[in-house]
């Protein structure tokens, strides 16, 4: 889990307001992996260059323990972002491939999810069904935004309906007032709304009366 958390931190790492170059490189590989299924046979079959990079970057070392069990380390100096970034694009790419190898060897790889549909961050799933948002906060915020958009669209359609009805009435109304201002008052809408609707093609203006 610690390894997965470190990987997520790298995927989401920023420099100032921008995503870090190393994070972008790793995201590119993870995106290809996700799009493949994920299916490593399919991924490497479609990207033989990535397969060669993965093989070249696989340099494990053993870490002895106080029992009969040994641990395996993949990251050595490549675990520090600054070391490889100082080498430019090749170093950044190499580190991204090393981290991707670590992801595919992690027994908890299925818990990685993202990017979040709202904030764009990768995250560790708390449940199998958590596939869209990284947190309840993002989920609730996205739902609120969607509801607001639905409300605005519903109000716009209602205004258009009233405006179209007003235009029909204006055609037969005994008035010398131009249609836009007459309809705006009749339909309780702003004249500027009518102007925008006509420009967008949502509303057909009537012919002026003689």
C-alpha positions as CSV (number, residue, x, y, z in Angstrom):
1,X,0.0,0.0,0.0
2,X,2.9,2.4,0.7
3,X,4.2,1.8,-2.8
4,X,0.8,2.5,-4.3
5,X,0.4,5.7,-2.3
6,X,3.9,6.8,-3.5
7,X,2.8,6.1,-7.1
8,X,-0.4,8.1,-6.7
9,X,1.6,11.0,-5.2
10,X,3.8,11.0,-8.3
11,X,0.9,10.8,-10.7
12,X,-0.6,13.9,-9.0
13,X,2.6,15.8,-8.4
14,X,2.7,19.4,-9.5
15,X,5.2,22.2,-9.9
16,X,3.6,25.5,-9.2
17,X,0.2,25.4,-10.9
18,X,1.3,22.9,-13.6
19,X,1.5,19.2,-13.5
20,X,5.1,18.1,-13.0
21,X,6.9,16.8,-16.2
22,X,7.6,13.4,-14.5
23,X,3.9,13.1,-13.6
24,X,2.9,13.8,-17.2
25,X,5.3,11.1,-18.4
26,X,3.9,8.6,-16.0
27,X,0.3,9.5,-16.7
28,X,0.9,8.9,-20.4
29,X,2.0,5.3,-19.7
30,X,-0.7,4.6,-17.2
31,X,-3.3,5.9,-19.6
32,X,-2.1,3.5,-22.3
33,X,-2.2,0.7,-19.7
34,X,-5.8,1.6,-18.6
35,X,-7.0,1.8,-22.2
36,X,-5.6,-1.7,-22.9
37,X,-7.9,-3.2,-20.4
38,X,-5.7,-3.1,-18.5
39,X,-4.0,-6.0,-20.3
40,X,-0.2,-6.1,-20.4
41,X,-0.1,-8.5,-23.3
42,X,-2.2,-6.2,-25.4
43,X,-0.3,-3.1,-24.1
44,X,3.1,-4.4,-25.0
45,X,2.0,-6.0,-28.2
46,X,0.7,-2.6,-29.4
47,X,3.7,-0.8,-28.0
48,X,6.9,-2.8,-28.5
49,X,9.0,0.2,-27.7
50,X,7.5,0.4,-24.3
51,X,8.2,-3.3,-23.8
52,X,11.8,-2.7,-24.6
53,X,11.9,0.3,-22.2
54,X,10.3,-1.7,-19.4
55,X,12.8,-4.5,-19.8
56,X,15.7,-2.1,-19.8
57,X,14.4,-0.3,-16.7
58,X,13.9,-3.5,-14.8
59,X,16.9,-3.5,-12.4
60,X,15.7,-5.1,-9.2
61,X,17.9,-5.5,-6.1
62,X,17.4,-7.7,-3.1
63,X,16.9,-6.3,0.4
64,X,17.7,-8.8,3.2
65,X,15.5,-9.0,6.2
66,X,16.0,-10.5,9.7
67,X,14.0,-13.6,8.6
68,X,14.3,-16.0,5.7
69,X,12.3,-13.6,3.5
70,X,13.9,-11.0,1.2
71,X,12.3,-7.9,-0.3
72,X,12.8,-6.5,-3.7
73,X,13.7,-2.9,-4.5
74,X,13.1,-1.3,-7.9
75,X,13.6,2.4,-7.3
76,X,17.1,3.0,-5.9
77,X,18.3,6.5,-7.1
78,X,15.5,6.7,-9.6
79,X,13.0,7.0,-6.7
80,X,14.1,10.6,-6.2
81,X,12.5,12.9,-8.8
82,X,15.3,15.5,-8.9
83,X,18.0,12.9,-9.7
84,X,16.4,11.8,-13.0
85,X,14.8,15.1,-13.9
86,X,18.3,16.6,-13.9
87,X,19.0,14.4,-16.9
88,X,16.2,16.0,-18.9
89,X,13.6,14.2,-21.0
90,X,15.4,10.8,-21.1
91,X,15.8,10.7,-17.4
92,X,12.2,11.7,-16.8
93,X,11.0,9.0,-19.2
94,X,13.2,6.3,-17.6
95,X,11.9,7.1,-14.1
96,X,8.3,6.9,-15.4
97,X,8.9,3.5,-16.9
98,X,10.5,2.3,-13.6
99,X,7.5,3.5,-11.6
100,X,5.2,1.8,-14.1
101,X,7.0,-1.5,-13.6
102,X,6.5,-1.1,-9.9
103,X,2.8,-0.6,-10.5
104,X,2.4,-3.7,-12.5
105,X,4.2,-5.8,-9.9
106,X,2.2,-4.3,-7.0
107,X,-0.4,-6.9,-5.8
108,X,-2.8,-4.0,-5.1
109,X,-2.6,-2.6,-8.7
110,X,-6.4,-3.0,-9.1
111,X,-7.0,-0.3,-6.4
112,X,-5.5,2.4,-8.6
113,X,-8.2,4.6,-10.3
114,X,-8.5,7.9,-12.0
115,X,-8.2,10.5,-13.2
116,X,-11.1,11.8,-11.1
117,X,-13.8,13.2,-13.4
118,X,-13.8,16.4,-11.4
119,X,-10.3,17.2,-10.1
120,X,-8.3,15.1,-12.5
121,X,-6.3,13.3,-9.7
122,X,-5.5,9.6,-9.5
123,X,-6.6,7.9,-6.3
124,X,-6.7,4.6,-4.4
125,X,-10.2,3.1,-4.5
126,X,-11.8,2.5,-1.2
127,X,-14.4,0.2,-2.8
128,X,-14.5,-1.7,-6.2
129,X,-17.4,0.6,-7.4
130,X,-15.4,3.8,-6.9
131,X,-14.5,4.5,-10.5
132,X,-15.5,8.1,-11.3
133,X,-14.7,10.4,-8.4
134,X,-11.8,10.4,-5.9
135,X,-13.9,11.4,-3.0
136,X,-17.4,12.1,-1.9
137,X,-16.6,15.8,-1.9
138,X,-15.8,15.7,-5.7
139,X,-18.8,13.5,-6.4
140,X,-21.2,15.9,-4.6
141,X,-19.6,18.9,-6.2
142,X,-19.9,17.4,-9.7
143,X,-23.6,16.5,-9.0
144,X,-24.3,20.0,-7.8
145,X,-22.7,21.4,-11.0
146,X,-24.8,19.0,-13.2
147,X,-28.0,20.0,-11.4
148,X,-27.2,23.7,-11.9
149,X,-26.6,23.1,-15.6
150,X,-29.9,21.2,-15.9
151,X,-31.8,24.0,-14.1
152,X,-30.3,26.7,-16.3
153,X,-31.1,24.7,-19.4
154,X,-34.6,24.1,-18.2
155,X,-35.1,27.8,-17.5
156,X,-33.7,28.7,-21.0
157,X,-36.1,26.3,-22.7
158,X,-39.0,27.8,-20.8
159,X,-38.0,31.3,-21.8
160,X,-37.8,30.2,-25.5
161,X,-41.2,28.6,-25.2
162,X,-42.7,31.9,-23.8
163,X,-40.8,34.0,-26.4
164,X,-42.1,31.9,-29.3
165,X,-45.7,32.2,-27.9
166,X,-45.1,36.0,-27.6
167,X,-44.0,36.3,-31.2
168,X,-47.2,34.6,-32.4
169,X,-49.2,37.0,-30.3
170,X,-47.2,40.0,-31.6
171,X,-48.1,39.2,-35.2
172,X,-51.8,39.8,-34.6
173,X,-51.5,42.4,-31.8
174,X,-52.5,46.0,-32.4
175,X,-49.3,47.6,-31.5
176,X,-46.7,49.8,-33.1
177,X,-43.9,48.6,-30.7
178,X,-41.1,46.5,-32.3
179,X,-41.4,42.8,-31.7
180,X,-38.4,42.4,-29.4
181,X,-39.4,44.9,-26.7
182,X,-43.1,43.8,-26.9
183,X,-42.3,40.1,-26.7
184,X,-39.7,40.7,-23.9
185,X,-42.4,42.3,-21.7
186,X,-45.0,39.8,-22.7
187,X,-42.8,36.8,-22.0
188,X,-41.0,38.3,-19.0
189,X,-37.6,37.9,-20.6
190,X,-34.7,40.3,-21.1
191,X,-34.4,41.7,-24.7
192,X,-30.8,40.6,-24.7
193,X,-31.9,37.0,-24.2
194,X,-34.0,37.4,-27.4
195,X,-31.0,38.8,-29.3
196,X,-28.7,35.9,-28.2
197,X,-31.4,33.4,-29.1
198,X,-31.8,34.8,-32.6
199,X,-28.0,34.8,-33.1
200,X,-27.8,31.1,-32.0
201,X,-30.7,30.1,-34.3
202,X,-32.9,29.1,-31.4
203,X,-35.4,31.8,-32.2
204,X,-36.7,33.0,-35.6
205,X,-37.6,36.7,-35.5
206,X,-40.9,37.7,-37.1
207,X,-41.2,39.9,-40.1
208,X,-41.7,43.5,-39.2
209,X,-45.3,44.8,-39.6
210,X,-46.0,47.4,-42.3
